Amino acid sequence: MAKTCHLNAYNVCFNLAAMNKAPEMLKDRILERRTALGLSQQQLADKAGVSQVTIQHLESGRNATSKKLLEIARALGVTAEWLASGNGQPRAESNVVGTDVQPESFRYPVISWVAAGAWAEAVEPFPPGFSDRYEMSDYNSKGTAFWLEVKGDSMTSPVGTSITEGMLILVDTEAEAYPGKLVIAKLADSNEATFKKLVEDGGRRFLKPLNPAYPMEMCMEGCRIVGVVVRAMIKL
């Protein structure tokens, strides 16, 4: 007999019988869905726009809820009602296996590094006709978002995460910027934005290149974080 299941937005199959009995605790519902999607805590945090610690505290039961529960539910492909209480259906609508379910897509402009640097001072950052180039993403931004084309090799790393020249990075200007995140910043003595990893040491913030051949820069007075990099892609 064929297994009957539903697909979530990430094309992950959930068994209907198992869905009828939701885990009793919020922490268990989050862990179950995250595991089913094959996501790490950090990957789920990135999709929801929260910190990895937020997910860790929810899954451990340390926090009983979160003001970002709606965003976490969307990232997990379930309804906020089901995630919060276990009541109702995990999904607002369902599709039987065989249906081609496509994730929602969003359109963002590709802008220059100078425009990114001037973003905070702009009364209307992206007026009609501002950009003649747009790219799509599955990421639903918290605020104004835009793509930048990476220049240079300061974020090219011999190990781990590496963002090479020519790649496109998606910047969310309302995502939380905390140490460890890749950010777009504007230094006081430059009219262009810069792309670095935000780190903290001794209470001071620094902008660190992923390429060890480049020096760190201190994020001092006049340094502004424009946004957080939430996606990176290569256009072939």
LINWOZI-V471112 format. One line per field, one symbol per residue. ss: DSSP state (2 for helix, 1 for strand, 0 for the rest). phi: phi as a letter, one per 30 degrees, with the letter a starting at -180 (. if undefined). Layout:
ss=???
phi=???
This chain:
ss=00001110000011122220000002222222222220002222222200022222222200000000222222220002222220000000000100000000011111002222202220000000000001111000000011111000000000000000000111110000000001111100000011111111100111110000000011000001111111111000
phi=.ddcacccdcicdcddddddcdedceeddddddddddicdedddedddibdddededdddidcdaadcddddddddibddddddbicidebdbbbdejddccddbbcbdcbddddddceddddbebdeiebcbbbcaddcddbdbacbcdcibdcccdbidbccejdcccccdcddcbejddbcbbddcbccdbcbcdbbbiiccbccdddddcddbddcejdbddacdcbbbccd
